Structures are given as C-alpha cells and as structure tokens.
C-alpha cells in the first residue's frame, strides 16, 4: 500500500521543507536503536514513525515525487537490515 502511495506521488511539487528533517531523525533513530544492543523495538518505532509521516504528508497532498523518492530510499535502507517489506513486484499478503 505504501509503495503505491510513493509511486503515485506527482512530479512538479515543491519539496516539503520538513521532509529532510524527519527523514534524518528517523534514519538516525533507526541506527541508534540497532547500535543499542540490536534494539529491534526502537528500530521498528523509527520505521513506523517514518511511515506515519509519509502517509500524513500524502493525505495532505504534499508528498511530491522528490520527497517520495527520498522516503523510498530511506525505507529501502532500513529494510536492508530488517527485510520486512515485500520485494519489488511482489504483492503484500494480507
């Protein structure tokens, strides 16, 4: 579902000023949690916060292509460690 939201983000929208800020916070929180004796609960909390922020921005119609790409890159980086997200082209089961 999030992949569809990110893929549908329109081009030509200005970057939302706060995106780089909360992306940096989410990525740093994720790394810190993992370095803290592999604190998976903290890492998942950082991932969840990133997903919530992206969904909120999308609902407000403020998630442009550049921001969506940045969110997608951050999620891919986090998923390299956790392997929770479905592989590209694979539908989530549910």
C-alpha positions as CSV (number, residue, x, y, z in Angstrom):
1,X,0.0,0.0,0.0
2,X,2.7,2.5,0.9
3,X,4.6,1.5,-2.3
4,X,1.5,2.6,-4.3
5,X,1.3,5.9,-2.4
6,X,5.0,6.6,-3.1
7,X,4.7,5.6,-6.7
8,X,1.7,7.8,-7.2
9,X,3.4,10.9,-5.9
10,X,3.2,13.6,-8.6
11,X,6.2,15.3,-10.0
12,X,6.5,19.1,-10.1
13,X,5.5,19.7,-6.5
14,X,8.0,21.6,-4.4
15,X,9.8,19.7,-1.8
16,X,8.1,19.9,1.6
17,X,10.5,21.7,3.9
18,X,10.1,19.3,6.9
19,X,10.8,16.1,5.0
20,X,14.6,16.1,5.2
21,X,14.3,16.9,8.9
22,X,12.1,14.0,9.8
23,X,13.8,11.6,7.4
24,X,17.1,12.4,9.1
25,X,15.6,11.9,12.6
26,X,14.0,8.6,11.5
27,X,17.3,7.3,10.0
28,X,19.4,8.3,13.0
29,X,16.8,6.9,15.5
30,X,16.9,3.6,13.5
31,X,20.7,3.4,13.5
32,X,20.9,4.3,17.2
33,X,18.4,1.6,18.1
34,X,20.3,-1.0,16.2
35,X,23.6,0.0,17.7
36,X,22.0,-0.1,21.1
37,X,22.3,-3.9,21.5
38,X,20.1,-4.5,18.5
39,X,17.1,-2.8,19.9
40,X,14.5,-4.0,17.4
41,X,11.6,-2.3,19.1
42,X,13.3,1.0,18.8
43,X,14.2,0.3,15.2
44,X,10.6,-0.6,14.4
45,X,9.4,2.5,16.1
46,X,11.7,4.7,13.9
47,X,10.4,2.8,10.8
48,X,6.8,3.3,12.0
49,X,7.3,7.0,12.5
50,X,8.7,7.4,9.0
51,X,5.7,5.5,7.6
52,X,3.3,7.7,9.6
53,X,4.9,10.9,8.5
54,X,4.9,9.9,4.8
55,X,1.3,8.8,5.0
56,X,0.3,12.1,6.7
57,X,2.1,14.2,4.0
58,X,0.4,12.1,1.3
59,X,-3.0,12.6,2.7
60,X,-2.4,16.3,2.8
61,X,-1.5,16.2,-0.9
62,X,2.0,17.5,-0.1
63,X,4.1,14.4,-1.0
64,X,5.8,15.2,-4.3
65,X,8.0,12.9,-6.4
66,X,11.3,14.1,-4.9
67,X,10.1,13.6,-1.4
68,X,8.5,10.2,-2.2
69,X,11.8,9.1,-3.7
70,X,13.7,10.2,-0.6
71,X,11.2,8.3,1.6
72,X,11.5,5.2,-0.6
73,X,15.3,5.3,-0.3
74,X,15.2,5.6,3.5
75,X,12.8,2.7,3.7
76,X,15.0,0.6,1.4
77,X,18.0,1.3,3.6
78,X,16.1,0.3,6.7
79,X,14.7,-2.8,5.0
80,X,18.2,-3.9,4.1
81,X,18.5,-4.7,7.8
82,X,15.0,-5.9,8.7
83,X,13.8,-7.5,5.4
84,X,10.2,-6.7,6.3
85,X,8.9,-5.1,3.2
86,X,7.7,-7.2,0.2
87,X,10.1,-7.5,-2.6
88,X,9.6,-5.1,-5.6
89,X,6.8,-6.5,-7.8
90,X,5.6,-8.9,-5.0
91,X,2.2,-8.1,-3.5
92,X,1.9,-8.0,0.3
93,X,-0.1,-10.8,1.7
94,X,-2.9,-9.9,4.0
